[in-house]
Amino acid sequence: MDMKPYAVVEWNDTESSAKGWLCIFNFVNNYSGGGTRMHPTVTREEVIRLATTMGYKYKACESTTTGGCKGGIAYDYKAPDAKDVLRRYIVAMAPYIKAGASLGGDLGVNYGDVLEIFDDLGIGLPQTNAMRNDPVVQQGIKNHDDACSLTYDGFLMYDMITGYGLAHALDEAWQFKNGKKGAGVVIQGFGCVGASMANCLDKMGYKIVGISDANCLVSCPEGLDVKKLIATRKPKGELDQAAFADNYTVSANTSWLDVDCDILVPAALEDVINKDNVNDVKASLIVEAANIPVTAEADEVLTKKGVDICVDFVSNMGGIRIYEALVFGIVDKIPEDIVNDTTSLIRRNTRKVFEEAKKQGKTQRQVAMEIFAPDTSDTPDI
């Protein structure tokens, strides 16, 4: 089935310059899920691409209950009225949310804020009529709400699960490649995903040699003190430069491809590896922590260079898997069980993609797109 997005909705804020979109790629059982991002660079095309990725991600998540959607707002998430803009966006999209489009958080949007606005508007956790009448789902929603305040390794569950899943995808791929121990990793982006992934990789014995945020790149060939950088991290994923050691090198945040490393992790915006900088990639493995961080043109160059890729919708599904697993009763609200469920699924699918790519002589992305192609497109819950 050659599927196209089911619906695209545009919104223009009446009280600011903000503009936004909701793209529903597909419904499964009248339900669709995906995050909402806020950033000045967000475009309609980007939201459609992200929603499409969500369709593939839910398939890779082995979901039989949810299709993919995505929300996007072109506005500065650091602006003092950003939460008010988010609220007005959700009000505008409420008819679609009530019809089964379950929006969450993403870049620049805190999931807790989304849930708070849902509660204020009387929506609660978005669900279909069938879900409302299912006692297993109703208990799952209670478990999900309780799990939002649980912690693991010092992180809130929703703040760590995607990063930890990515760390396990990286480790599975690196083992498949017979990579050296203590491999050097550069992480571009230090929000919840980048920080929690760095913490997990540090525990696994990887060496984080570079981290970039919105303001700078900090690097050290001997490895950064990840625990200290996380402990001193400022809001919105910004490094505290006062906590840097004397042997750290501080550079422009655009120079993250200049650092020698074995593994590269783009963990922020889309299209950051493109035709203009792809030849600067030094790593032999890229782990797509962000959604769609590599352009199609860059993909072709990376294939010629022999660079392997942990594909975004296979590797960074932690945020949707925790929701899926809790709400639909796959796991109970026990942090260790939630983490084990997510990381084991991601490891299994990562191994499958890398094995098939090697067997078929294809790229990891080609194989992942074939294996996890969405094949269901239902209707809204009306």
ZAGU-437147 format. One line per 8 residues: number of its first residue (from 1); for each residue x, y, z of C-alpha. Coordinates in steps of 0.1 Angstrom, whole numbers, always signed. Example, Ala and Ser with C-alpha at 12.3 -4.5 7.8 and 13.67 -1.06 7.14 Angstrom:
2
1 = +123,-45,+78 ~ +137,-11,+71;
# end
This chain:
382
1 = +0,+0,+0 ~ +14,+34,-11 ~ +1,+55,+18 ~ -2,+92,+19 ~ -10,+114,+50 ~ -47,+110,+59 ~ -52,+147,+68 ~ -32,+180,+73;
9 = -47,+209,+93 ~ -33,+244,+94 ~ -37,+269,+122 ~ -30,+306,+125 ~ -28,+321,+160 ~ -50,+352,+165 ~ -28,+367,+193 ~ +7,+362,+180;
17 = +27,+354,+149 ~ +26,+317,+156 ~ +15,+293,+130 ~ +9,+256,+133 ~ -1,+223,+117 ~ -14,+189,+126 ~ -7,+160,+103 ~ -24,+127,+108;
25 = -6,+101,+87 ~ -29,+72,+96 ~ -54,+60,+122 ~ -53,+25,+135 ~ -84,+14,+155 ~ -95,+50,+152 ~ -64,+62,+171 ~ -33,+81,+162;
33 = -4,+93,+183 ~ +26,+117,+180 ~ +44,+146,+197 ~ +40,+183,+192 ~ +71,+204,+186 ~ +76,+242,+189 ~ +105,+259,+171 ~ +108,+290,+149;
41 = +120,+268,+120 ~ +89,+244,+119 ~ +72,+241,+85 ~ +42,+224,+71 ~ +65,+201,+51 ~ +85,+192,+82 ~ +53,+183,+101 ~ +42,+160,+73;
49 = +76,+143,+72 ~ +75,+138,+109 ~ +40,+124,+109 ~ +50,+100,+82 ~ +79,+89,+104 ~ +55,+84,+132 ~ +34,+60,+111 ~ +66,+39,+106;
57 = +76,+43,+142 ~ +43,+28,+155 ~ +47,-1,+131 ~ +82,-7,+144 ~ +67,-4,+179 ~ +46,-35,+170 ~ +15,-14,+177 ~ -19,-28,+167;
65 = -37,+1,+184 ~ -22,+33,+171 ~ -13,+51,+139 ~ +10,+81,+135 ~ +4,+119,+137 ~ +25,+150,+145 ~ +19,+185,+157 ~ +41,+215,+149;
73 = +41,+251,+159 ~ +64,+277,+142 ~ +72,+298,+173 ~ +101,+304,+198 ~ +97,+278,+226 ~ +117,+301,+248 ~ +93,+330,+244 ~ +74,+341,+276;
81 = +40,+334,+260 ~ +51,+300,+245 ~ +28,+280,+268 ~ -2,+303,+260 ~ +5,+297,+223 ~ +6,+260,+229 ~ -27,+262,+247 ~ -44,+281,+218;
89 = -30,+255,+194 ~ -44,+226,+214 ~ -78,+244,+216 ~ -78,+248,+178 ~ -69,+211,+174 ~ -93,+199,+201 ~ -119,+184,+176 ~ -92,+162,+161;
97 = -78,+153,+195 ~ -112,+143,+207 ~ -116,+122,+175 ~ -85,+101,+183 ~ -54,+122,+175 ~ -34,+119,+207 ~ -8,+146,+208 ~ +22,+146,+232;
105 = +54,+166,+237 ~ +84,+169,+215 ~ +112,+194,+208 ~ +103,+226,+227 ~ +71,+212,+242 ~ +69,+196,+276 ~ +46,+166,+278 ~ +35,+177,+313;
113 = +23,+210,+299 ~ +3,+192,+272 ~ -13,+169,+298 ~ -21,+199,+320 ~ -38,+218,+291 ~ -57,+186,+282 ~ -70,+184,+318 ~ -78,+222,+319;
121 = -99,+218,+287 ~ -117,+187,+301 ~ -101,+164,+274 ~ -80,+143,+297 ~ -58,+117,+281 ~ -70,+115,+245 ~ -89,+82,+238 ~ -115,+66,+216;
129 = -149,+55,+227 ~ -138,+19,+226 ~ -109,+28,+249 ~ -133,+46,+273 ~ -153,+14,+276 ~ -123,-10,+280 ~ -114,-16,+317 ~ -79,-27,+308;
137 = -73,+6,+291 ~ -88,+26,+319 ~ -65,+9,+344 ~ -37,+14,+319 ~ -44,+52,+318 ~ -42,+53,+356 ~ -9,+35,+354 ~ +3,+59,+328;
145 = -6,+89,+348 ~ +12,+74,+379 ~ +42,+65,+358 ~ +47,+101,+347 ~ +60,+110,+381 ~ +82,+79,+385 ~ +119,+82,+382 ~ +147,+60,+369;
153 = +184,+67,+374 ~ +175,+102,+386 ~ +154,+111,+355 ~ +116,+112,+352 ~ +104,+82,+332 ~ +94,+103,+302 ~ +126,+123,+303 ~ +148,+92,+301;
161 = +130,+64,+282 ~ +138,+77,+247 ~ +175,+83,+255 ~ +180,+50,+272 ~ +163,+32,+242 ~ +187,+50,+219 ~ +217,+40,+240 ~ +206,+4,+237;
169 = +201,+7,+199 ~ +236,+22,+196 ~ +251,-6,+217 ~ +233,-33,+197 ~ +245,-18,+164 ~ +281,-13,+177 ~ +282,-49,+189 ~ +270,-61,+155;
177 = +298,-41,+139 ~ +323,-56,+163 ~ +332,-21,+174 ~ +359,-14,+199 ~ +352,-9,+236 ~ +351,+26,+250 ~ +342,+40,+216 ~ +341,+78,+213;
185 = +306,+94,+209 ~ +296,+129,+199 ~ +260,+140,+208 ~ +244,+170,+191 ~ +217,+183,+214 ~ +215,+180,+252 ~ +178,+181,+260 ~ +161,+152,+278;
193 = +170,+127,+250 ~ +206,+138,+246 ~ +213,+140,+284 ~ +197,+107,+293 ~ +213,+89,+264 ~ +247,+103,+275 ~ +241,+90,+310 ~ +232,+55,+298;
201 = +262,+54,+274 ~ +285,+66,+302 ~ +273,+37,+324 ~ +278,+13,+295 ~ +315,+23,+292 ~ +313,+45,+261 ~ +333,+77,+261 ~ +314,+109,+254;
209 = +340,+131,+236 ~ +317,+159,+225 ~ +283,+175,+234 ~ +267,+205,+217 ~ +237,+225,+228 ~ +221,+257,+216 ~ +251,+278,+227 ~ +283,+259,+223;
217 = +302,+226,+216 ~ +323,+212,+244 ~ +348,+184,+237 ~ +375,+164,+253 ~ +394,+135,+236 ~ +397,+118,+271 ~ +360,+120,+276 ~ +337,+145,+293;
225 = +324,+142,+329 ~ +289,+133,+319 ~ +275,+131,+354 ~ +287,+166,+362 ~ +274,+180,+330 ~ +239,+165,+336 ~ +239,+176,+372 ~ +246,+212,+362;
233 = +225,+213,+331 ~ +203,+244,+328 ~ +166,+244,+317 ~ +159,+238,+280 ~ +189,+215,+277 ~ +216,+241,+280 ~ +251,+233,+293 ~ +265,+253,+323;
241 = +299,+264,+310 ~ +309,+273,+345 ~ +310,+235,+352 ~ +335,+228,+324 ~ +369,+214,+333 ~ +401,+231,+323 ~ +410,+205,+297 ~ +377,+209,+279;
249 = +376,+227,+245 ~ +347,+251,+239 ~ +338,+259,+202 ~ +309,+271,+182 ~ +279,+248,+184 ~ +280,+244,+146 ~ +313,+227,+147 ~ +301,+193,+162;
257 = +312,+174,+131 ~ +348,+186,+136 ~ +353,+163,+166 ~ +369,+130,+160 ~ +346,+102,+171 ~ +335,+66,+163 ~ +297,+73,+167 ~ +277,+104,+159;
265 = +243,+111,+175 ~ +222,+140,+161 ~ +197,+145,+189 ~ +180,+178,+182 ~ +167,+192,+149 ~ +159,+176,+116 ~ +181,+177,+85 ~ +213,+186,+104;
273 = +234,+162,+83 ~ +229,+174,+47 ~ +247,+178,+14 ~ +267,+208,+27 ~ +283,+190,+57 ~ +280,+152,+51 ~ +316,+149,+39 ~ +327,+161,+73;
281 = +312,+130,+90 ~ +341,+111,+106 ~ +321,+84,+124 ~ +313,+49,+111 ~ +279,+48,+129 ~ +252,+74,+131 ~ +224,+70,+156 ~ +194,+91,+147;
289 = +181,+103,+181 ~ +163,+132,+164 ~ +136,+125,+139 ~ +147,+129,+102 ~ +181,+143,+110 ~ +197,+131,+78 ~ +186,+144,+44 ~ +181,+121,+14;
297 = +211,+136,-4 ~ +233,+130,+26 ~ +220,+95,+29 ~ +234,+87,-5 ~ +269,+101,+4 ~ +269,+82,+37 ~ +261,+49,+19 ~ +291,+55,-4;
305 = +313,+62,+26 ~ +301,+30,+43 ~ +286,+47,+73 ~ +259,+26,+91 ~ +228,+42,+105 ~ +205,+34,+134 ~ +173,+46,+118 ~ +152,+71,+138;
313 = +118,+54,+139 ~ +134,+21,+150 ~ +158,+36,+176 ~ +140,+66,+192 ~ +106,+50,+198 ~ +109,+50,+236 ~ +85,+78,+242 ~ +57,+61,+223;
321 = +65,+26,+235 ~ +61,+37,+272 ~ +27,+52,+264 ~ +17,+21,+243 ~ +29,-4,+269 ~ +13,+13,+299 ~ -20,+25,+284 ~ -28,-8,+266;
329 = -16,-30,+295 ~ +16,-45,+281 ~ +35,-37,+313 ~ +28,-25,+348 ~ +40,+8,+363 ~ +73,-6,+375 ~ +103,+14,+362 ~ +125,-16,+356;
337 = +98,-34,+337 ~ +91,-3,+315 ~ +127,+2,+307 ~ +133,-35,+300 ~ +102,-36,+277 ~ +114,-6,+256 ~ +151,-15,+254 ~ +146,-51,+246;
345 = +122,-43,+217 ~ +146,-17,+203 ~ +175,-40,+206 ~ +156,-68,+188 ~ +145,-45,+159 ~ +179,-29,+156 ~ +195,-64,+153 ~ +169,-74,+127;
353 = +175,-43,+106 ~ +213,-47,+106 ~ +212,-84,+99 ~ +188,-80,+70 ~ +208,-50,+56 ~ +239,-71,+56 ~ +221,-102,+41 ~ +204,-82,+14;
361 = +232,-58,+6 ~ +209,-28,+13 ~ +212,+2,+37 ~ +196,+0,+71 ~ +171,+27,+61 ~ +160,+7,+30 ~ +155,-24,+51 ~ +137,-5,+79;
369 = +114,+12,+54 ~ +104,-22,+40 ~ +100,-41,+72 ~ +81,-14,+91 ~ +59,+1,+63 ~ +25,+11,+77 ~ -3,-10,+62 ~ -34,+3,+80;
377 = -54,+35,+75 ~ -86,+37,+95 ~ -109,+66,+102 ~ -113,+91,+131 ~ -135,+81,+160 ~ -168,+98,+152;
# end
